[in-house]
Amino acid sequence: MIITSDLAYPIIDKLKKLVDYNINIMNENGIIVASRDRERLHQIHHGAVEVIKSKREIVIYPENADQYQGAKSGVNLPVEYRDTVIGVIGITGHPDDVWKFGQILKVTVEVMIGQMELNNQLQYQNKIVENWVKNFVHPTQVDMEKLTSDAIHYLNIDFEQEVTIFLVKYEDLKAVSTDFEVNMSYQQIRDDRMKKIRAAISNIVFSAFIEGSCCLIAVHSMKRNSYLSVARFIKDLFPAIKTQMKIGVGNGYTGITGYRKSYLEANNSLQLLNRFPLKENVAHISEWGIKNLINHVSTDILMSFHDQYLEDGVKLTNEQKHTLKQLIDTNLNMKITAEKLHIHRNTLIYRLDAIAKQTGLDPKSFQDLMILHFLMTIDQLVDK
């Protein structure tokens, strides 16, 4: 740890409003890096040099100030970190007046330096995790062997543990700005949210923002249906923005290949959530059924299938789509469908016959209804 002007000057700036003593802060070479007397900056403080050599404080009274070149009466105290002198604090004044204050300042600076070092270590660890996660989620260039090796050595991940991936999308973090201060503000928000999640969830294996607005959280796997309670818990951590959050969840797997599969499932679930919004904006990959399969088919194949049945210009109305959805949800039960739609059964049949005439597909036939289901899903997945 090194004492620099950037570290020392905020201390001097705050203290000059509280005390009248001149304070100097020297680095490990005895050079003044911060002082109320700016003319002394970058000079060698010979009293500090002696403190660094002897590793003990030096008290200079007015009558012996000439023993140290360029020194004035006062106290010079070693700043220590891990049993090493990394700098010196000098306070000008009569030692009987400033010694006690100097001791308090010395302890304060040492605690501050220790905290800064801890923060630096945490930031370094977070950077390692972020870089590993970015490689882990790369769409094409994935070196599984290196990912596994780095995870074991740097992240202490046990791949025999089953892990479930959650992807949390924050809609309020979409903005991208060319303004440096705005971007720094967004980064602070991301850091704060990540810290809050890690503090609240004890079984996180790894976590990081994988882009400006999307956070990956890998947790030890849980019971089949408990993912929803975890997702709700995450949303409840941020009540002011919970309606602006979407969460996609994958299945639980072991091994690096399994972890990546869970990520891809969570990502796919998040994509589908954008197309097919749900009430809580939380979805597990298992909930999507046929939509998940269709989402993996290329756009060209989907549109080729679509155009076989619906010619250009032929579109289902919102009322027709709603009617078909209710019919699908009730497994072709005409009576229950009519009740859910609050219409007479004959009116329902009339609507279904109109769809059959318009599309050539009879919704009263299971096979044709499934094709219509596919066509409606394709319409939502593909922007024509």
Stockholm file with secondary structure:
# STOCKHOLM 1.0

chainA/1-384         MIITSDLAYPIIDKLKKLVDYNINIMNENGIIVASRDRERLHQIHHGAVEVIKSKREIVIYPENADQYQGAKSGVNLPVEYRDTVIGVIGITGHPDDVWKFGQILKVTVEVMIGQMELNNQLQYQNKIVENWVKNFVHPTQVDMEKLTSDAIHYLNIDFEQEVTIFLVKYEDLKAVSTDFEVNMSYQQIRDDRMKKIRAAISNIVFSAFIEGSCCLIAVHSMKRNSYLSVARFIKDLFPAIKTQMKIGVGNGYTGITGYRKSYLEANNSLQLLNRFPLKENVAHISEWGIKNLINHVSTDILMSFHDQYLEDGVKLTNEQKHTLKQLIDTNLNMKITAEKLHIHRNTLIYRLDAIAKQTGLDPKSFQDLMILHFLMTIDQLVDK
#=GR chainA/1-384 SS CCCCHHHHHHHHHHHTTTCCSEEEEECTTSBEEEESSGGGTTCBCHHHHHHHHHTSCEEECGGGGGGSTTCCSEEEEEEEETTEEEEEEEEESCHHHHHHHHHHHHHHHHHHHHHHHHHHHHHHHHHHHHHHHHHHTCSSCCCHHHHHHHHHHHSCCCTTSCEEEEEEEEGGGCCCCSCHHHHHHHHHHHHHHHHHHHHHCTTEEEEEESSSSEEEEEEECCCTTTHHHHHHHHHHTCTTTGGGEEEEEEEEECHHHHHHHHHHHHHHHHHHHHHSCCTTSEEEGGGCTHHHHHHTSCHHHHHHHHHHHSCTTCCCCHHHHHHHHHHHHTTTCHHHHHHHHTSCHHHHHHHHHHHHHHHSCCTTSHHHHHHHHHHHHHHHHSCC
#=GC SS_cons         CCCCHHHHHHHHHHHTTTCCSEEEEECTTSBEEEESSGGGTTCBCHHHHHHHHHTSCEEECGGGGGGSTTCCSEEEEEEEETTEEEEEEEEESCHHHHHHHHHHHHHHHHHHHHHHHHHHHHHHHHHHHHHHHHHHTCSSCCCHHHHHHHHHHHSCCCTTSCEEEEEEEEGGGCCCCSCHHHHHHHHHHHHHHHHHHHHHCTTEEEEEESSSSEEEEEEECCCTTTHHHHHHHHHHTCTTTGGGEEEEEEEEECHHHHHHHHHHHHHHHHHHHHHSCCTTSEEEGGGCTHHHHHHTSCHHHHHHHHHHHSCTTCCCCHHHHHHHHHHHHTTTCHHHHHHHHTSCHHHHHHHHHHHHHHHSCCTTSHHHHHHHHHHHHHHHHSCC
//
